[in-house]
Amino acid sequence: MKHKNYLRKIILAACASAMTLTAHAQQPSAPAREKAACPMHKKHMAESQDRHAHDLNERGGKAMGFDQSKTTHHFRLLRDGGAIEVEANDPRDEASKGQIRRHLAHISKMFAEGDFSTPFAVHARTPSGVPELTRLKAEITYKYEETEGGGRVRISTGDAKALAAIHEFLRFQIEDHRTGDPLEVIK
């Protein structure tokens, strides 16, 4: 009889442990619990993203001198550097094209001097890569080019550290402006 009770206790203890482990394994992670605790989580996140985009566009319009809703930005990572491209959404919008061209010609000179105050004004923080771009400015070339729909700043270097900083800066731009451009080097 003692033997049966002892086995019964062991079996019950093993079952209790298994149930505890199963229940614990089914518990959501802390972030998942927070999401589950807030039935409005998706809405809050969308509102936060919308607010960020609105603020970015508002600051961008002031700092760049053209309406962000009338233009499209693209950031390209290239083997020897990259490019910042801005085009007017409407091919007949000569005013936006002129504003884009003036801005890009101006920032190509500013960046060459190590002045990244405009991206700071747009993003309300120092973009990734800027400290290195400033420090390595002598290793980097910024060339403004007019395009049919606006303009481009072609950024190039032969220095590995400068190249890494250029790519870091352009990835930051892609992510913060949510352009959907590739985060990898275009071949």
BAFI-3210 file (N, C-alpha, C; in Angstrom, 3 decimals, decimal comma, padded with zeros to 6 digits):
// residues 187
n [1|2|3|4|5|6|7|8|9|10|11|12|13|14|15|16|17|18|19|20|21|22|23|24|25|26|27|28|29|30|31|32|33|34|35|36|37|38|39|40|41|42|43|44|45|46|47|48|49|50|51|52|53|54|55|56|57|58|59|60|61|62|63|64|65|66|67|68|69|70|71|72|73|74|75|76|77|78|79|80|81|82|83|84|85|86|87|88|89|90|91|92|93|94|95|96|97|98|99|100|101|102|103|104|105|106|107|108|109|110|111|112|113|114|115|116|117|118|119|120|121|122|123|124|125|126|127|128|129|130|131|132|133|134|135|136|137|138|139|140|141|142|143|144|145|146|147|148|149|150|151|152|153|154|155|156|157|158|159|160|161|162|163|164|165|166|167|168|169|170|171|172|173|174|175|176|177|178|179|180|181|182|183|184|185|186|187]
n.u [000,822|001,945|003,812|002,240|000,999|003,231|004,133|001,887|002,054|004,433|003,713|001,618|003,063|004,795|002,956|001,859|004,125|004,565|002,217|002,541|004,877|003,923|001,870|003,395|005,018|003,144|002,578|002,470|005,163|006,654|006,342|004,287|002,281|001,839|000,781|-001,527|-002,793|-003,633|-006,244|-006,287|-003,831|-002,804|-004,024|-002,954|-000,240|-000,358|-001,280|000,897|002,888|001,763|001,797|004,543|005,327|003,894|005,063|007,727|007,425|006,481|008,642|010,535|009,547|009,936|012,741|013,798|012,547|010,500|007,289|006,611|004,621|004,239|006,349|008,808|011,107|014,119|016,594|019,652|021,833|025,020|027,825|030,131|029,295|026,522|023,216|021,086|017,925|015,420|012,234|009,669|006,271|004,350|004,926|004,631|004,983|006,704|007,502|007,992|010,059|012,077|012,498|013,394|015,765|017,297|017,557|018,928|021,318|022,349|022,582|024,459|026,802|026,897|027,107|029,588|031,217|030,982|028,725|025,825|023,429|020,897|019,734|019,579|017,717|015,461|014,997|015,036|017,027|020,356|021,207|022,082|025,463|026,342|028,341|030,688|030,677|031,149|033,665|035,180|035,048|036,854|037,349|035,188|033,037|030,593|028,233|026,126|023,383|021,203|017,982|015,373|012,943|013,601|016,171|019,460|021,819|024,847|026,863|030,143|033,026|036,329|037,173|036,961|035,869|034,484|032,671|031,124|029,936|028,452|026,593|025,318|024,138|022,384|020,729|019,487|017,997|016,278|014,779|013,668|012,269|010,646|010,755|010,854|012,906|015,616|017,665|020,088|023,138|022,843|023,293]
n.v [-001,186|001,242|001,542|001,941|004,393|006,030|005,890|007,025|009,672|010,502|010,356|012,227|014,537|014,730|015,128|017,585|019,218|019,058|020,268|022,842|023,667|023,569|025,480|027,739|027,896|028,570|031,169|034,499|036,592|039,439|041,888|040,947|040,467|043,089|044,169|042,595|043,460|045,964|046,881|048,752|048,857|048,566|050,760|052,880|052,624|053,128|055,774|057,003|056,565|057,981|060,564|060,944|060,885|063,124|065,212|064,987|065,602|068,211|069,566|068,985|070,357|073,005|073,085|072,228|073,696|073,060|071,602|068,657|066,826|067,073|065,967|063,331|061,403|059,544|057,249|055,952|053,228|052,739|051,072|052,668|054,637|056,538|057,925|060,770|061,415|063,516|064,103|065,886|065,140|065,670|065,974|068,427|070,329|072,873|074,702|073,181|071,572|073,472|074,364|071,985|071,583|073,843|073,379|070,844|071,459|073,276|071,736|069,856|071,311|072,146|069,652|068,794|070,542|069,544|070,194|069,307|070,355|070,697|068,026|067,449|069,378|068,513|065,897|066,221|065,236|063,916|062,344|058,901|058,063|060,654|061,874|060,515|061,136|063,854|063,934|062,579|064,137|065,065|062,842|062,328|062,894|065,115|065,522|067,562|066,923|067,722|066,444|065,211|065,359|066,713|066,591|065,323|064,252|063,011|060,855|059,984|057,894|056,606|055,533|053,132|053,446|055,846|055,093|053,217|054,961|056,639|054,783|054,099|056,561|056,897|054,646|055,315|057,524|056,275|054,627|056,493|058,295|056,496|055,409|053,022|052,201|050,025|048,608|047,623|047,520|048,654|046,860]
n.w [000,000|000,867|-001,100|-003,405|-002,754|-002,672|-005,350|-006,540|-005,552|-006,752|-009,455|-009,506|-008,792|-010,968|-013,024|-012,204|-012,414|-015,178|-016,109|-015,075|-016,417|-019,073|-018,971|-018,358|-020,614|-022,479|-021,905|-023,040|-024,267|-022,555|-024,178|-025,824|-023,941|-023,139|-025,511|-025,704|-023,430|-024,056|-025,850|-027,838|-029,013|-031,719|-032,953|-031,452|-032,136|-034,898|-034,861|-033,637|-035,557|-037,691|-036,605|-036,338|-039,068|-039,996|-038,464|-039,337|-042,072|-041,861|-040,590|-042,535|-044,783|-043,989|-043,548|-046,000|-047,928|-049,701|-050,493|-048,944|-049,522|-052,185|-053,413|-053,921|-052,166|-052,631|-051,639|-052,383|-052,067|-053,132|-054,694|-054,461|-052,795|-052,683|-053,322|-053,084|-053,990|-055,255|-056,472|-058,213|-057,754|-059,664|-063,016|-064,272|-062,371|-062,003|-060,079|-057,717|-058,725|-059,163|-056,511|-055,325|-056,755|-056,046|-053,300|-053,200|-054,557|-052,767|-050,345|-051,145|-051,189|-048,507|-047,144|-048,133|-046,781|-044,289|-042,907|-041,507|-040,691|-041,800|-042,186|-039,442|-038,607|-040,009|-039,023|-036,306|-034,722|-034,635|-037,548|-038,125|-038,811|-039,366|-037,585|-038,442|-041,179|-041,057|-039,816|-041,737|-044,006|-045,974|-047,447|-048,992|-051,777|-052,914|-055,328|-057,088|-059,238|-061,831|-062,513|-064,673|-063,281|-060,969|-058,814|-057,852|-055,413|-055,721|-053,972|-053,233|-052,552|-051,887|-049,624|-047,095|-044,465|-044,717|-046,678|-045,281|-043,433|-045,131|-046,151|-043,749|-043,060|-045,274|-044,984|-042,579|-043,480|-045,353|-043,652|-041,787|-043,396|-044,541|-047,186|-048,521|-050,072|-051,140|-048,561|-048,970|-050,927|-054,236|-057,159]
ca.u [000,000|002,844|004,459|001,271|000,852|004,469|004,078|000,820|002,583|005,418|002,974|000,922|004,071|005,264|001,863|001,776|005,273|004,322|001,162|003,127|005,772|003,092|001,195|004,415|005,464|002,082|002,460|003,092|006,295|006,248|005,746|003,016|001,301|001,487|-000,123|-002,793|-003,413|-004,174|-007,018|-006,099|-002,398|-002,584|-004,442|-001,953|000,978|-000,636|-001,328|002,269|003,577|001,189|002,290|005,954|005,379|003,413|006,097|008,878|007,079|006,386|010,018|011,187|009,095|010,603|014,193|014,177|011,989|009,476|006,198|006,959|003,529|004,295|007,629|009,164|012,533|014,698|017,969|020,256|023,140|025,788|029,121|031,124|028,650|025,071|022,561|019,859|017,151|014,100|011,501|008,310|005,288|003,690|005,972|004,407|005,167|007,995|007,860|008,622|011,335|013,046|012,798|014,204|017,099|018,018|017,869|019,951|022,585|022,805|023,050|025,684|027,904|026,917|027,625|031,016|031,876|030,756|027,560|024,632|022,391|019,578|019,151|019,238|016,472|014,370|014,746|015,042|018,096|021,483|021,071|023,171|026,534|026,767|029,650|031,750|030,670|031,784|035,081|035,824|034,564|037,878|037,376|033,880|032,659|029,157|028,042|024,721|023,005|019,805|017,264|014,174|011,883|014,096|017,616|020,133|023,155|025,625|027,868|031,098|034,267|037,172|037,566|036,040|035,140|033,547|031,616|030,243|029,179|027,479|025,519|024,589|023,337|021,313|019,775|018,700|017,044|015,276|013,895|012,912|011,331|009,814|010,703|010,750|014,072|016,428|018,653|021,343|023,795|022,292|024,363]
ca.v [000,000|002,388|001,644|002,520|005,821|006,697|006,015|007,974|011,002|010,817|010,603|013,510|015,600|014,822|015,749|018,992|019,900|019,146|021,264|024,148|023,988|023,815|026,767|028,786|027,986|029,192|032,572|035,377|037,396|040,723|042,787|040,392|040,724|044,514|044,344|041,975|044,243|047,196|046,558|049,824|048,902|048,829|052,137|053,767|052,544|053,826|057,208|057,428|056,603|059,103|061,792|061,042|061,256|064,499|066,101|064,913|066,355|069,632|070,059|068,862|071,463|074,238|073,002|071,987|074,745|072,601|070,823|067,236|066,038|067,234|065,435|061,985|061,198|058,203|057,164|054,778|052,770|052,294|050,462|053,680|055,669|056,508|059,084|061,330|061,851|064,083|064,394|066,411|064,107|066,105|066,393|069,819|071,198|073,543|075,370|072,180|071,176|074,537|074,328|070,781|071,802|074,800|072,707|069,819|072,131|073,883|070,752|069,184|072,171|072,076|068,345|068,777|071,311|068,869|070,818|068,470|070,993|070,501|066,753|067,556|070,144|067,688|064,710|066,616|064,467|063,694|061,071|057,933|058,253|062,053|062,175|059,999|061,914|065,133|063,685|062,077|064,949|065,187|061,579|062,150|063,866|065,333|066,165|067,823|066,669|068,003|065,373|065,709|065,653|067,389|066,564|064,236|064,468|061,767|060,822|058,919|057,831|055,439|055,186|052,135|053,985|056,846|054,342|052,675|056,090|057,038|053,785|054,229|057,772|056,662|053,711|056,107|058,310|055,348|054,178|057,575|058,829|055,355|055,433|051,674|051,914|048,913|048,913|047,014|048,161|048,351|046,371]
ca.w [000,000|000,921|-002,391|-004,337|-002,410|-003,070|-006,809|-006,848|-005,273|-007,791|-010,696|-009,345|-008,824|-012,353|-013,794|-011,795|-013,025|-016,621|-016,322|-014,791|-017,535|-020,249|-018,772|-018,443|-022,008|-023,266|-021,532|-024,035|-023,806|-021,965|-025,174|-026,285|-022,874|-023,192|-026,653|-025,361|-022,364|-024,624|-027,050|-028,817|-029,328|-033,143|-033,229|-030,845|-032,949|-036,164|-034,564|-033,372|-036,850|-038,446|-035,987|-036,716|-040,487|-040,094|-037,915|-040,244|-043,282|-041,511|-040,418|-043,834|-045,636|-043,535|-043,717|-047,393|-048,774|-050,653|-049,926|-048,934|-050,097|-053,646|-053,858|-053,466|-051,880|-052,729|-051,151|-053,031|-051,604|-054,286|-054,339|-054,091|-051,982|-052,788|-053,920|-052,535|-055,148|-054,955|-057,699|-058,085|-058,087|-060,903|-063,947|-064,692|-061,201|-062,169|-058,814|-056,847|-059,340|-058,874|-055,076|-055,106|-057,329|-055,187|-052,037|-053,367|-054,882|-051,514|-049,359|-051,611|-050,720|-047,037|-046,743|-048,449|-045,719|-043,015|-042,266|-041,622|-039,885|-042,412|-041,748|-038,021|-038,522|-040,541|-038,202|-034,890|-034,092|-035,533|-038,256|-038,050|-039,775|-039,498|-036,980|-039,300|-042,419|-040,727|-039,559|-042,954|-045,131|-047,026|-048,197|-049,631|-052,805|-053,083|-056,624|-057,428|-060,628|-062,148|-063,207|-065,357|-062,323|-059,766|-058,715|-057,143|-054,878|-055,842|-052,907|-053,546|-051,780|-052,048|-048,260|-046,531|-043,308|-045,235|-047,365|-044,236|-042,873|-046,162|-046,151|-042,484|-043,202|-046,242|-044,377|-041,627|-044,269|-045,893|-042,576|-041,160|-044,400|-044,958|-048,651|-049,067|-050,902|-050,619|-047,530|-049,416|-052,057|-055,559|-058,031]
c.u [000,866|003,471|003,539|001,088|002,073|004,489|003,031|001,308|003,595|004,709|002,254|001,897|004,577|004,205|001,751|002,917|005,056|003,266|001,700|004,022|004,975|002,414|002,186|004,865|004,418|001,883|003,123|004,253|005,781|005,679|004,404|001,929|000,865|000,525|-001,506|-003,530|-004,054|-004,938|-006,848|-004,648|-002,137|-002,938|-003,420|-000,683|000,786|-000,661|000,072|003,052|003,064|001,709|003,754|006,076|004,937|004,481|007,326|008,611|007,003|007,787|010,767|010,805|009,787|012,090|014,622|013,612|011,031|008,496|006,503|005,871|003,508|005,554|007,852|010,679|012,904|016,145|018,540|021,616|023,863|027,154|030,153|030,528|027,144|024,526|021,332|019,123|015,811|013,470|010,150|007,346|004,575|004,762|005,816|004,643|006,566|008,452|008,568|009,970|012,423|013,459|013,683|015,633|017,919|018,457|019,016|021,313|023,197|023,338|024,284|026,905|028,029|027,546|029,133|031,832|031,714|029,575|026,314|023,495|020,999|018,994|018,790|017,902|015,276|013,996|014,685|016,000|019,210|021,311|022,306|024,187|027,092|028,101|030,822|031,829|031,366|033,289|035,834|035,469|035,566|037,930|036,125|033,636|031,134|028,973|026,547|024,509|021,529|019,221|016,013|013,096|012,317|015,604|018,129|021,447|023,819|026,765|028,834|032,364|035,048|037,623|036,519|035,231|034,119|032,373|030,621|029,373|028,112|026,302|024,683|023,635|022,146|020,287|018,882|017,621|015,918|014,269|013,055|011,902|010,375|009,640|010,503|011,914|014,869|017,465|020,023|021,877|023,165|023,441|024,197]
c.v [001,249|002,631|002,310|004,013|006,611|006,912|007,042|009,402|011,426|011,159|011,942|014,680|015,800|015,494|017,233|019,787|020,091|020,207|022,672|024,588|024,321|025,180|027,915|028,988|028,673|030,662|033,429|036,147|038,721|041,675|042,278|040,607|042,176|044,784|043,801|042,789|045,513|046,869|047,597|049,902|049,250|050,270|053,126|053,791|053,299|055,332|057,758|057,541|057,761|060,432|062,017|061,506|062,706|065,482|066,140|065,736|067,851|070,238|070,034|069,989|072,762|074,204|072,885|073,024|074,273|071,680|069,334|066,375|066,130|066,616|064,026|061,905|059,739|058,290|055,859|054,471|052,174|051,792|051,481|054,809|055,550|057,756|059,456|061,897|062,405|064,489|065,008|065,306|064,410|066,609|067,842|070,819|071,826|074,228|074,383|071,742|072,212|074,544|073,131|071,039|072,779|074,134|071,716|070,418|072,714|072,820|069,998|069,982|072,105|070,767|068,266|069,527|070,661|069,431|069,975|069,034|070,791|069,137|066,751|068,294|069,324|066,580|064,992|065,747|064,291|062,349|060,185|058,226|059,659|062,346|061,707|060,773|063,261|064,950|063,305|062,895|065,073|063,937|061,378|063,267|063,912|066,097|066,318|067,561|067,000|066,797|065,969|066,137|066,390|067,386|065,405|064,761|063,108|061,853|059,686|059,041|056,587|054,905|054,260|052,670|055,028|056,159|053,773|053,784|056,570|056,074|053,855|055,433|057,539|055,666|054,430|056,882|057,431|054,965|055,319|058,198|057,759|055,321|054,062|051,317|050,766|049,398|048,331|047,749|047,697|047,959|046,868]
c.w [000,000|-000,436|-003,411|-004,055|-002,847|-004,582|-007,226|-006,649|-006,336|-009,103|-010,630|-009,419|-010,244|-013,221|-013,466|-012,414|-014,514|-016,916|-016,099|-015,937|-018,794|-020,135|-018,911|-019,883|-022,874|-022,933|-022,604|-023,418|-023,256|-023,016|-025,681|-025,237|-022,890|-024,339|-026,321|-024,311|-022,914|-025,905|-028,162|-029,298|-030,797|-033,498|-032,671|-031,682|-034,262|-035,950|-034,322|-034,669|-037,706|-037,910|-036,365|-038,174|-040,682|-039,630|-038,824|-041,503|-043,012|-041,348|-041,744|-044,770|-045,278|-043,847|-045,178|-048,355|-049,845|-049,946|-050,059|-049,576|-051,626|-054,250|-053,322|-053,319|-052,154|-052,288|-051,665|-052,416|-052,802|-053,836|-053,880|-053,261|-052,050|-053,436|-053,111|-053,737|-054,679|-056,282|-057,352|-058,497|-059,400|-061,866|-064,440|-063,566|-061,222|-060,873|-057,881|-057,412|-059,035|-057,409|-054,734|-055,567|-056,494|-053,887|-052,201|-053,743|-053,608|-050,539|-049,843|-051,171|-049,198|-046,565|-047,000|-047,399|-044,342|-042,240|-042,547|-040,773|-040,485|-042,052|-040,253|-037,863|-038,991|-039,558|-036,700|-034,074|-035,117|-036,228|-038,083|-039,145|-039,852|-038,804|-037,850|-040,609|-042,206|-040,565|-040,836|-044,194|-046,274|-047,915|-049,050|-050,640|-052,896|-054,389|-056,901|-058,916|-060,794|-062,867|-063,836|-064,361|-061,075|-059,723|-057,887|-056,585|-054,910|-054,836|-053,223|-052,700|-052,180|-050,699|-047,633|-045,347|-043,754|-045,943|-046,357|-043,640|-043,857|-046,148|-044,878|-042,546|-044,145|-045,713|-043,352|-042,379|-044,815|-044,819|-042,003|-042,131|-044,914|-046,480|-049,263|-049,982|-050,301|-049,605|-047,868|-050,635|-053,362|-056,470|-059,440]
res [m|k|h|k|n|y|l|r|k|i|i|l|a|a|c|a|s|a|m|t|l|t|a|h|a|q|q|p|s|a|p|a|r|e|k|a|a|c|p|m|h|k|k|h|m|a|e|s|q|d|r|h|a|h|d|l|n|e|r|g|g|k|a|m|g|f|d|q|s|k|t|t|h|h|f|r|l|l|r|d|g|g|a|i|e|v|e|a|n|d|p|r|d|e|a|s|k|g|q|i|r|r|h|l|a|h|i|s|k|m|f|a|e|g|d|f|s|t|p|f|a|v|h|a|r|t|p|s|g|v|p|e|l|t|r|l|k|a|e|i|t|y|k|y|e|e|t|e|g|g|g|r|v|r|i|s|t|g|d|a|k|a|l|a|a|i|h|e|f|l|r|f|q|i|e|d|h|r|t|g|d|p|l|e|v|i|k]
***
